[in-house]
Amino acid sequence: MEDASGMRACAAGFVARATARNRLPLDYSVASLRVVDFLVDGLRKGGADRERAHDTLVGLGAYVGEVLVRRAGAKWVDLDERQRAYFGQSVGARMPDGRIWNPLGRVVNRFRTGGADESLHTFYLTLHGRARRVPAGRPAARGTAA
């Protein structure tokens, strides 16, 4: 099971693996979430089942969550028992207003349904609780997480 303290490293590891041979624009920008939509759709269309795609889906979910951290002021949190039961995940992203979002689950939903209704890019754009400006000291959008 994933925990909040390892999600930044999980996202960075995914980006390193995904960009080693491809020039994918995974730069933690909001626009890069369109690439995530494309990657999830490719997994689905390629016939991968959820179990076989598990590690990739976790990496993509960590990446989406890290975009929330870097761009929307969220923090990775370990979910309590009730939240884990509700979301089906062990970690989430707490927004500045206290709301909890489930980026890993959103990626799984996109994979399962393949519909535009589950777009990760649209998820971010319609996300409630974002910070208007990311506080100083947050990691820069480019490069890998430190």
N, C-alpha and C positions, 0 to 999 in steps of 0.2 A: 504494500500500500504506500502511496505517496504521502509525504508530509510537507507542510508549508515551507520548512527550512530548506528543502531540496528543490523547490520548483524553479527557482532562478537558474540553477545549474542544469536542471532537466531541459529547460528552454534553450539555454546556451549550447548544450550538447546536441540537441535536435538541430539547431541552426548550423552547427559545425558539420554534422553528418549530411544534412540536406544540401548544403552549399559546397561541399568538397568537390563534387564533380559537375555541379550545375551552377549556373549564374542566377539563382533565384534571389529576387530582391526581398530577402527577409531581414529588414532593418528595424523592426519593432515600430514601424510607422502604422498609422491607421490604414493607409492605402495598402499596406502589405497583407492586411486581412483578406483582401480579394485573392491573393495568392494562396492563402490558407483554404479558402473556399474551393479554388481550383484543385489543390492537392487532395482535399478530402473527396471531391467529386471523382478525381482520377482513381483513387483507391476503390471507391464504390464501383465505378464503371469497369475497373480492371478485374472485378470479381472477387476481391479479397473479402473474407468473412471477418466478423468483428474480432474473433479470437486471434486470428492471424495478423490482423491490423492493430492489435491492442497497443503495442509499444509506440507505433507511429502516431496513433490517435492520442496517446498520453503526451507525446512530444508536441504535437500540434496544439493540444489543450493548454499545455504549459506555456507555449509561445503566445497564444491568445491571452492567457492570464497575465503574462509579462507585459504585453501591450497595455493591458488595463493598469498595471502597476506604473509603467513609465509614462503613459499618456493621460490617464484619468485619475491618478492619485490613489489608486487602490493599494491594498496590502494583502499579501498571501496570509491566509489563516487556516489553521486546522479546524475542521468542523466538529461540533459536538455530536453526540449520539443521535439526537433528533434530526439535526441537519444532515448527517450522513444518511440516515434512513430516507429523508425527503429527496435529497439530490442524487443519492447513489454514488457519491464520491467522498473521499476523505478530506479534500482541501477545497477551498474556495477563495474568492477575492472579495475583501471587504472594502466598500467604497467609502469616501470621506464622510458621507451622510449616514454610514452605518449599515447600509444594505449589503447583503451577501449575494454574490453572483457565482454561477457555476460554469466557468469557461470549459472545463474538461467535459462536462455533460453536454454543453452546447455543441462541441465538436462531434461527440458521439451522435447527437440528434441529427446533425447535418449528414453524417455518414449513413445513418439508418434511413432517413427519409429522402435525402438528396434534393430536397426542394429549396427553392429560392427563399421560402419563408424562414429557413434556418440559416440564412447567410450570416457568417461571422462578421463581415464588414457592416451589414445592416444592424446586427446586434450591437456593435459598438456605437454606431451613429444614433441609435434610439435608446441607449443606455441611460437609465436614471441614476443620479447620485454622483456623477462625475465632478471632479474639481474643475473649476473654470481655468485655472492655470496650475500646472504641476509645480509644487514647491521647489525652491532652489535646493540643490544637493541631490536631486534625483539623477539617476544615470542618464547619459545622453542617449538619444535614439539610435545612433549609429554604432556599429561594432557589437561585440559580444559582452554579455554581462560580466562584471567583475566579481 
